[in-house]
Amino acid sequence: MKTLKWIRDGLARLQLFFSLTLLTVMTLTIIYQVFSRQLLGTTPAWSEQFSKLLFVWVSFMGIAYGFRAKLHIGVGLFVGMLPEKIQDVFDYIAKTLIIMFGIVLVYYGIEFTILMNNSTMPGLGVPSSVLYAAIPVSGFFVLVYGIELLFKKGLHEKYEDISEE
C-alpha cells in the first residue's frame, strides 16, 4: 500500500511540476510577446500560437489536478441535508461519473489527437495533435484520480482514507 501511495503522490507531484513549468514558460512567452510588440514594433510569429498551446495544456492539467484536490464544483450543501446512506449513494455515483469522464477524455482524446495529426499549427509548424494531446493525457490523470477517490470517503469535504480507518 505504501508503494502505491508513493507512486500516486509522485505522479501528482510530476503533474504539478509539469503544469507549473508550462505556466511559467507561457507567462514568459506572453511577456516577451508584449515587450516585442510595444518596444520593438514587431510580434514574433510563433509567440501567440505557442502561448495558446501552453494555455490549453495548463488548463487541461489543472482540470485533472482539481479532481485530485477535490476542487471541482459540488453541491455539498444539498447532499449534506440528505441521510447518510443516501449521501454515500450520491458519493459513489459522483465518483463513478468522474471515472467515466476520464475514460471519455482518454478514448475520444486519442481519436481526436490522431485525427488532428495531419494539420499543423500556424506559426509553429508542429502537428496540431501536440495541442490536442492534452485531452487524453489529462483524461488519464482524471481516470487515475477518480479511481483514487473510490477509496476515499466523501467528495466535498476532507475525509480520511477508508484504508487508514
C-alpha positions in Angstrom: 0.0 0.0 0.0 2.9 2.4 0.7 4.3 1.7 -2.7 1.0 2.6 -4.4 0.8 5.8 -2.3 4.3 6.7 -3.3 3.6 6.2 -7.0 0.3 8.1 -6.7 1.9 11.0 -4.9 4.9 11.0 -7.3 2.5 11.1 -10.2 0.7 14.1 -8.7 4.0 15.9 -8.0 5.2 15.3 -11.5 1.9 16.6 -13.0 2.0 19.7 -10.8 5.7 20.4 -11.7 4.9 19.9 -15.4 1.9 22.3 -15.1 3.8 25.0 -13.2 6.7 24.8 -15.7 4.3 25.2 -18.6 2.6 28.1 -16.8 5.9 29.8 -16.2 7.0 29.4 -19.8 3.6 30.6 -21.0 3.9 33.7 -18.8 7.4 34.5 -20.0 6.3 34.0 -23.6 3.5 36.5 -23.2 5.8 39.0 -21.5 8.2 38.6 -24.4 5.4 39.0 -26.9 4.1 42.2 -25.3 7.7 43.6 -25.0 8.4 42.8 -28.6 5.1 44.4 -29.8 5.3 47.5 -27.7 9.0 48.3 -27.7 10.4 46.7 -30.8 7.3 47.1 -33.0 7.2 43.5 -34.2 5.5 40.4 -32.8 7.2 37.0 -33.2 5.0 34.8 -35.5 5.3 31.8 -33.1 4.5 33.5 -29.8 0.7 33.6 -30.0 0.3 30.0 -31.1 2.9 28.9 -28.5 1.1 30.7 -25.8 -2.2 29.1 -26.9 -0.6 25.6 -26.9 0.7 26.1 -23.4 -2.6 27.6 -22.2 -4.5 24.5 -23.4 -2.1 22.2 -21.7 -2.1 24.1 -18.4 -5.9 24.3 -18.4 -6.4 20.5 -19.0 -3.7 19.6 -16.4 -5.4 22.0 -14.0 -8.8 20.2 -14.6 -7.2 16.8 -13.7 -5.4 18.2 -10.7 -8.6 19.8 -9.5 -10.2 16.4 -9.3 -7.4 15.0 -7.2 -7.6 18.0 -4.8 -11.4 17.9 -4.7 -11.7 21.4 -6.1 -14.5 20.6 -8.6 -17.9 22.1 -8.3 -20.1 20.3 -5.8 -23.5 20.6 -4.2 -22.3 19.7 -0.7 -25.0 21.7 1.0 -27.7 19.7 -0.8 -26.0 16.4 -0.2 -25.3 17.3 3.4 -29.1 17.6 4.1 -29.7 14.0 3.0 -29.5 10.9 5.2 -26.0 9.4 5.5 -26.9 6.3 3.4 -28.2 8.4 0.6 -25.1 10.6 0.8 -23.0 7.5 0.3 -25.0 6.6 -2.8 -24.6 10.1 -4.3 -20.9 10.0 -3.4 -20.4 6.7 -5.3 -22.4 8.0 -8.3 -20.3 11.1 -8.4 -17.0 9.1 -8.3 -18.3 6.8 -11.0 -19.1 9.7 -13.2 -15.6 11.1 -12.7 -14.1 7.8 -13.8 -16.5 7.7 -16.8 -15.5 11.3 -17.7 -11.8 10.3 -17.6 -12.5 7.3 -19.8 -14.3 9.5 -22.3 -11.5 12.0 -22.3 -8.9 9.3 -22.9 -10.8 7.5 -25.6 -12.1 10.4 -27.7 -9.0 12.5 -26.9 -6.8 9.8 -28.5 -9.1 9.6 -31.6 -9.2 13.4 -31.9 -5.4 13.7 -31.5 -4.8 11.1 -34.2 -7.3 12.9 -36.5 -5.5 16.2 -36.0 -2.1 14.8 -36.8 -2.4 15.8 -40.5 -2.7 19.5 -39.8 -0.1 21.8 -38.5 -0.3 24.8 -36.1 0.4 28.0 -38.0 3.4 29.9 -36.7 4.9 26.8 -35.0 4.9 24.2 -37.8 4.2 21.4 -35.3 1.3 19.0 -35.8 -2.0 20.1 -34.2 -2.0 16.8 -32.4 0.5 18.2 -30.0 -2.2 20.7 -28.9 -4.9 18.1 -28.7 -2.8 15.5 -26.9 -3.6 17.4 -23.7 -7.1 15.9 -23.8 -6.1 12.2 -23.4 -3.2 13.0 -21.1 -5.5 14.9 -18.7 -8.1 12.2 -19.1 -5.6 9.7 -17.9 -4.9 11.8 -14.8 -8.7 12.3 -14.2 -9.1 8.5 -14.5 -6.3 7.7 -12.1 -7.5 10.3 -9.6 -11.1 9.1 -10.0 -10.0 5.6 -9.1 -8.1 7.0 -6.2 -11.3 8.8 -5.0 -13.1 5.5 -4.9 -11.0 4.6 -1.9 -11.8 7.8 0.0 -15.0 8.7 1.7 -16.7 11.9 0.6 -16.0 14.3 -2.3 -16.8 17.7 -0.9 -15.0 17.6 2.4 -11.7 16.3 3.6 -12.1 12.8 4.9 -9.5 10.2 5.9 -8.7 7.3 3.6 -11.0 4.3 4.3 -7.9 2.1 4.2 -6.5 4.0 7.1 -9.5 3.5 9.4 
